[in-house]
Amino acid sequence: MSLTIAQSTQFVIEELTLILPNNQSFDLKGIYTEINLHDNLFTPCVSGNILVADANNLAQKLLLKGQEKLKVTISKSGTQELRFTKEFVIYSLTNNKNINQTSTSYIFNFVSE
């Protein structure tokens, strides 16, 4: 069986969960707009960021302290053969902007341990 990947739309985000230090978790799949993963040949880690559009002011309610984790599972649509599951550490929240009166957007920056 050949696993041909022609475009990024062939991938599905199965899980995108913010995990707090007290093991409380929040599903970000419904509010994320964009996810970027970066791999570097010269460093032994994977990093990335997620753009979130939030109408519930989640970032202010959670009071993020730098001990949060992000669990990501990505797979090729229609198959279990090509699957990526990893837990990352969120190290910063940047670009906090008001979209309108009820929504904000921000970026979670993360790195593998």
Secondary structure, DSSP 8 states (H G I E B T S, - for coil): -------GGGEEEEEEEEE-TTS-EEE-TTTEEEEEEEE-TTSS-EEEEEEEEESS-HHHHHT--S--EEEEEEEETT-SSSEEEEEEEEEEEEEEEE-SSS-EEEEEEEEE-
